[in-house]
């Protein structure tokens, strides 16, 4: 599992520092280079899709590293919270 989490960190995608809830929209905005409010609007529109929008957001929340590199799912599984 460690290789999986390390590969996620190597993608360079992090939760955005400008966050309202989970920071996913802020991370998308920063990574893609768009306005954070546009990213938030797109995330909210995706919630109109019954399972896809909310399901995708929850998966992203569990797998997206914080600014310090820690991943919520890795911590929940008892993985080493040390940054590599």
Beta strands, then each sheet from edge to edge (+ up, - down):
end
